[in-house]
Every structure is written in structure tokens, then in C-alpha cells.
């Protein structure tokens, strides 16, 4: 698929440049929070939650990696990973609505998995809404497999979360060279445990195994 087609531009027009991924810094938080509230109106993270995560993103004991995607000076996506005792946890990953189906979710996920490799994680966990089939397909392409459920994890809607895990040290890139853009992550794709919690090494209460 050509870049123009992936970005929805008619043949012959100049392709829209792909968003640039970079580290999330404190001065990005206003834009991140604006997008967070637009995508997660019922359970958006607070400013304090993001500040708490960024406190562990730099320095000799850093165990977080947060990235943003920028396009034409606008923040259009973000994602974060926590690493504790050899286990990575995708804390959050989201893309602006006008980026759905462009492959940006896959790029953000690739970046977070690369960070998990750098942190020497033996496995990576994430939670995804049980009704978010598109995001589940994306994660499956990256080697994630279901291992259990967290009942009523997403509140106030009381929606269950499917817990997925990726193990091993396979290449941390999307194995499909020409993925279906419709399988890209949507904003409810992954929201990990609340900031400040540790990533579990195995399913435990309130996780029920499959």
C-alpha cells in the first residue's frame, strides 16, 4: 500500500508526512491531557497520574518509557510502558480519531516493545476491553495471547478487560509487512494498571484465567 493510500490522499497528491515519534516530556502534558479527556471522557488519567509516571521515566533507575506522536505540530498519539522485575506492562496507548486506520497504533506499540527489550523484560502484559476486537487483532499480530480476564476493570461502564501476554525475545516489530489498517488500535486499545502500581508477573485476583 502506498503512503498516499495509507493516509487517505488521492493518487497524485503529495502524501501526508507520517507522524514523528519521540519521548514524552513534561511540556507535552497539556496536549496529552486534552487528547486523553477527548478519548476517555469517563475515566481519563489525571495530571498527577501522568506526572507520577514521568517521574520514573528518566535517571539511573528509570523503568518507564512514554512516547508521543506529532504531526504538523499537533500531538496525535501517545503510549507508555512500565517495567518491573523483568515484566513490562503497556500502561496506555492511544491515537487521535483522525489517525485511526493509519498504522500509528502499530508504530506506538513497536516503540513500547523496543523499550521493553531495552529494559530486558521477559514478558509484556496489557489489558484491553473485551469488546475491542480491532485492538485485540493488532496485539495478536505482535505475538500477544489471552491469559485471563479482569472483571469490571473499566469503570464506570463495568466492562471486563482481557489480559494478554507476549513472551520471549522475538523481533519487536509488527510481523505483518502490510497490515490491515482497520485492525489498528483505537483509543480504548490498552489502558494498564493505574500509575504507581507494579506490573504483575502472572494473573492474580481479580484476574480469572481462560
Secondary structure, 3 states (H helix, E strand, C coil): CCHHHHCCCCCCCCCCCCCEEEECCHHHHHHHHHHHHHHCCCCCCCHHHHHHHHCCCCCCCCCEEEEEEEECCEEEEEEEEEEECCEEEEEEEEECHHHCCCCHHHHHHHHHHHHHHHCCCCEEEEEEECCCHHHHHHHHHCCCEEEEEEEEEECCCCEEEEEEEEECCCCCCCCCCCCCHHHCCCCCCEECCCCCCCCCCCCCCCEECC
